[in-house]
């Protein structure tokens, strides 16, 4: 798996009440869901990106 390093101000974590690892996971989920909504990735690929099951990405499926 490729690792991506993102520089984020420390104040963001405090503002969101999230630890850096929680923030990173939420960013993965948000990106995957948005790309799925836009039709850029399949449901399965979105689930893979987010680290979730396919049902968790689109519970209506």
PAVO-889242 format. One record per residue: residue in three letters; y, z, x of N, C-alpha, C, O in turn. Coordinates in nm, 3 decimals. Layout:
// residues N
REC   aa      n_Y      n_Z      n_X     ca_Y     ca_Z     ca_X      c_Y      c_Z      c_X      o_Y      o_Z      o_X
REC  ala        Y        Z        X        Y        Z        X        Y        Z        X        Y        Z        X
...
//
This chain:
// residues 61
REC   aa      n_Y      n_Z      n_X     ca_Y     ca_Z     ca_X      c_Y      c_Z      c_X      o_Y      o_Z      o_X
REC  unk   -0.117    0.000    0.085    0.000    0.000    0.000    0.123    0.000    0.089    0.127    0.069    0.191
REC  unk    0.222   -0.077    0.052    0.349   -0.082    0.124    0.434    0.038    0.086    0.441    0.076   -0.030
REC  unk    0.498    0.096    0.186    0.586    0.210    0.161    0.730    0.161    0.164    0.769    0.086    0.254
REC  unk    0.808    0.204    0.066    0.949    0.168    0.055    1.031    0.294    0.077    1.006    0.397    0.015
REC  unk    1.128    0.286    0.166    1.214    0.400    0.193    1.348    0.375    0.125    1.411    0.272    0.147
REC  unk    1.389    0.469    0.043    1.512    0.458   -0.034    1.603    0.573    0.003    1.561    0.688    0.003
REC  unk    1.726    0.543    0.036    1.822    0.648    0.069    1.896    0.687   -0.059    1.964    0.605   -0.121
REC  unk    1.882    0.813   -0.096    1.943    0.866   -0.217    2.018    0.994   -0.180    1.964    1.079   -0.110
REC  unk    2.142    1.008   -0.227    2.216    1.131   -0.197    2.142    1.255   -0.249    2.085    1.253   -0.358
REC  unk    2.144    1.361   -0.173    2.078    1.486   -0.212    2.126    1.536   -0.347    2.050    1.597   -0.422
REC  unk    2.252    1.510   -0.379    2.308    1.560   -0.504    2.238    1.501   -0.627    2.240    1.562   -0.734
REC  unk    2.177    1.386   -0.612    2.106    1.323   -0.725    1.991    1.411   -0.771    1.971    1.427   -0.891
REC  unk    1.917    1.466   -0.678    1.801    1.549   -0.713    1.844    1.673   -0.789    1.779    1.713   -0.886
REC  unk    1.952    1.733   -0.746    2.003    1.852   -0.816    2.053    1.815   -0.954    2.028    1.887   -1.051
REC  unk    2.123    1.703   -0.964    2.177    1.659   -1.094    2.066    1.632   -1.195    2.080    1.663   -1.314
REC  unk    1.957    1.575   -1.148    1.844    1.541   -1.237    1.741    1.652   -1.248    1.645    1.642   -1.325
REC  unk    1.761    1.759   -1.171    1.665    1.870   -1.169    1.525    1.820   -1.134    1.427    1.855   -1.199
REC  unk    1.518    1.737   -1.030    1.392    1.678   -0.986    1.379    1.693   -0.835    1.477    1.688   -0.761
REC  unk    1.256    1.713   -0.791    1.224    1.709   -0.649    1.214    1.562   -0.608    1.191    1.476   -0.693
REC  unk    1.231    1.533   -0.481    1.223    1.393   -0.437    1.095    1.321   -0.479    1.100    1.204   -0.516
REC  unk    0.980    1.388   -0.473    0.855    1.321   -0.512    0.852    1.291   -0.662    0.801    1.187   -0.704
REC  unk    0.905    1.382   -0.744    0.913    1.358   -0.889    1.007    1.241   -0.918    0.979    1.156   -1.003
REC  unk    1.119    1.238   -0.847    1.217    1.131   -0.863    1.154    0.996   -0.829    1.172    0.899   -0.902
REC  unk    1.080    0.992   -0.720    1.014    0.868   -0.678    0.915    0.819   -0.782    0.910    0.699   -0.812
REC  unk    0.836    0.910   -0.838    0.738    0.871   -0.941    0.810    0.821   -1.066    0.767    0.722   -1.127
REC  unk    0.917    0.888   -1.106    0.993    0.843   -1.223    1.054    0.706   -1.201    1.061    0.625   -1.294
REC  unk    1.099    0.678   -1.079    1.154    0.546   -1.048    1.046    0.439   -1.059    1.071    0.330   -1.110
REC  unk    0.925    0.469   -1.011    0.815    0.373   -1.021    0.783    0.343   -1.166    0.764    0.227   -1.203
REC  unk    0.776    0.447   -1.248    0.745    0.429   -1.391    0.856    0.349   -1.459    0.829    0.255   -1.533
REC  unk    0.981    0.386   -1.434    1.094    0.318   -1.498    1.097    0.170   -1.461    1.117    0.085   -1.547
REC  unk    1.076    0.139   -1.335    1.076    0.000   -1.291    0.960   -0.076   -1.354    0.979   -0.188   -1.402
REC  unk    0.842   -0.017   -1.353    0.725   -0.084   -1.408    0.741   -0.113   -1.557    0.709   -0.223   -1.603
REC  unk    0.790   -0.016   -1.632    0.809   -0.035   -1.776    0.915   -0.142   -1.803    0.898   -0.226   -1.891
REC  unk    1.024   -0.139   -1.727    1.129   -0.239   -1.747    1.079   -0.379   -1.714    1.105   -0.473   -1.789
REC  unk    1.008   -0.394   -1.603    0.955   -0.525   -1.567    0.855   -0.575   -1.671    0.848   -0.695   -1.698
REC  unk    0.778   -0.483   -1.728    0.685   -0.520   -1.836    0.763   -0.565   -1.959    0.730   -0.668   -2.019
REC  unk    0.866   -0.490   -1.998    0.949   -0.526   -2.113    1.011   -0.664   -2.096    1.021   -0.740   -2.192
REC  unk    1.053   -0.697   -1.974    1.116   -0.825   -1.946    1.015   -0.938   -1.930    1.053   -1.055   -1.916
REC  unk    0.885   -0.904   -1.932    0.781   -1.005   -1.917    0.760   -1.051   -1.774    0.701   -1.156   -1.750
REC  unk    0.809   -0.973   -1.678    0.795   -1.009   -1.536    0.659   -0.971   -1.480    0.612   -1.033   -1.384
REC  unk    0.595   -0.869   -1.539    0.461   -0.828   -1.496    0.376   -0.804   -1.619    0.427   -0.778   -1.728
REC  unk    0.247   -0.812   -1.601    0.154   -0.784   -1.710    0.143   -0.633   -1.732    0.190   -0.554   -1.651
REC  unk    0.081   -0.596   -1.842    0.062   -0.454   -1.871   -0.023   -0.389   -1.762    0.007   -0.278   -1.718
REC  unk   -0.126   -0.458   -1.719   -0.211   -0.404   -1.613   -0.138   -0.385   -1.482   -0.156   -0.284   -1.414
REC  unk   -0.054   -0.483   -1.446    0.022   -0.473   -1.321    0.127   -0.362   -1.331    0.149   -0.290   -1.234
REC  unk    0.190   -0.348   -1.448    0.286   -0.240   -1.468    0.218   -0.105   -1.452    0.273   -0.013   -1.391
REC  unk    0.099   -0.093   -1.507    0.024    0.032   -1.493   -0.008    0.061   -1.347    0.003    0.174   -1.301
REC  unk   -0.047   -0.043   -1.274   -0.077   -0.027   -1.132    0.047    0.018   -1.055    0.039    0.109   -0.973
REC  unk    0.161   -0.046   -1.081    0.286   -0.009   -1.014    0.322    0.136   -1.043    0.362    0.210   -0.953
REC  unk    0.308    0.176   -1.170    0.347    0.310   -1.212    0.243    0.417   -1.177    0.274    0.536   -1.181
REC  unk    0.123    0.374   -1.144    0.016    0.472   -1.116   -0.035    0.536   -1.244   -0.076    0.652   -1.243
REC  unk   -0.034    0.460   -1.354   -0.077    0.510   -1.485   -0.188    0.423   -1.542   -0.221    0.318   -1.487
REC  unk   -0.246    0.468   -1.653   -0.343    0.386   -1.724   -0.270    0.280   -1.804   -0.151    0.295   -1.832
REC  unk   -0.338    0.173   -1.842   -0.276    0.068   -1.921   -0.223    0.123   -2.053   -0.115    0.083   -2.097
REC  unk   -0.296    0.213   -2.115   -0.254    0.271   -2.244   -0.124    0.351   -2.229   -0.044    0.356   -2.322
REC  unk   -0.104    0.412   -2.116    0.018    0.491   -2.095    0.141    0.402   -2.081    0.252    0.446   -2.111
REC  unk    0.122    0.278   -2.036    0.235    0.186   -2.020    0.281    0.135   -2.155    0.402    0.126   -2.180
REC  unk    0.188    0.100   -2.243    0.223    0.051   -2.376    0.123    0.111   -2.475    0.020    0.050   -2.503
REC  unk    0.153    0.228   -2.528    0.058    0.297   -2.616    0.028    0.223   -2.747   -0.065    0.260   -2.818
REC  unk    0.105    0.119   -2.780    0.080    0.044   -2.903   -0.028   -0.062   -2.884   -0.075   -0.120   -2.982
REC  unk   -0.067   -0.088   -2.762   -0.170   -0.188   -2.734   -0.306   -0.132   -2.766   -0.407   -0.201   -2.749
//
